[in-house]
Every structure is written in C-alpha cells, then in structure tokens.
C-alpha cells in the first residue's frame, strides 16, 4: 500500500474564482459531474467545470476543471481555495498514452475538516480495456494526497477472475476518520465472453462489499455494509 505522499507542483497562484478562457475558440461548460465526460468529437477545445464544493465550515472551497483537446485528449485539474482566498492548483491528471481521457468528481468533505474526498476515472476512447478508478483523500490546506490501494480488495480472491467497480465512498465515524470504499465485485469477462465460458472455480461472487483504509496506520480491512459513509457535500 502506498504511503501518504505530498504533491509537489510549483505553480503560480490563480486569483480567480474560476478559470477564464483565453481565446474565443475555447468553449466553457458547467456540469453537475466531471467524472466521466464523453469525447465531444469536435475540433475545438472545450473546458468543463464542476460546481464549487464547500467544506462544512465554509472555510474551504474546491472545484474540478476538465480540458478536452481534439483527438479526445483530456487534462483534469482540482482547484482549492480558502473562503476568501485565491484558487490554487492542488492536483492534476495528465493524459496517459494508454488512457488519454480522464475525469474527477468531488464526493465531499470530511465533517469539520479540510479533507476532500474524490473519485477519479481514466479510460481510453474506443478501447475494450477496463476503466481505471481511484479514490483520493486530499488535504486542501497542505496538498497532502492519500491514495488507497484499491487493488488490495482483490487479494483474498487470488486465482479468481474478478474485478470491481467502486459505487460509493466516504469517511468512517470513528476518531481516525478512515476512508470507507463500497464496491461491487463480479467475474471479469472479455467482450466476447459469458460467465459460462469461465470455469466455476475462477468465477467471482456477485457481491457488494465495504472496505476500510486507515491512512494513519495503513491497515486495510473489510467491514460490514452497514457502516455509514460519512461525508459532507454542498
């Protein structure tokens, strides 16, 4: 499991409430979700912005910016600011060779905290490869990033043809404020396969599970689905 790591980006402070297009060829749209944005199939670049999200005490705010270039090349940025301060870039997702499209969604904030919880997605246009999901907790003040090792949820399924999709996430109710991830597990199938093509011993049970990731100790464990996912979102 990866330890907590700081994001070391030396970037100028952007003293605007939202990024402003610098030329008329750039179209800006405001979306409810910037996690999965379809490739527009346009020759003109586009900029897509999420709604601004506020921490519970309203001392912090954040939003997501997705820039879409021709040929479906995406760059996603997370901007944060104090209530009356200038926005600064705190996280960036560049396009990858095997996943040129990406997106991010703010799930919310830890209660009475400046800790942001986010979901990210990466995929390749026109490819049958699975999307890559990640849950992130980011300290809006320091820029410290915690990236849970979601693949650890498959460890007890070694030898089986399993995959998962994250369906929700939040924080625990205890004093450690662990990240809780809820995911749906099933048998991984190639596009031309059905479950009957997979030997029974390699099939994965179709279930939903909740996992706890302790970013203080690194402990990863499965917990009950009755665990409440604490999150503040406004």
Secondary structure, DSSP 4 states (H G I P E B T S, - for coil): -PPPEE-------B-SSS---SSTT-EEEEES--SS------SS-EEEEEPPEE-TTSSEEEEEEEEEETTTEEEEEEEEEETTS-BEEEEEE--BTTB-EEEEEEEEE-TTSSEEEEEEEEE-TT--SPPEEEEEEEETTT-EEEE--GGGGGGGGTTS-EEEEEEEEEE-SSTT--EEEEEEEEE---TT--GGGS-GGG----EEEEEEE-TTT--EEEE-TTS--B-B--
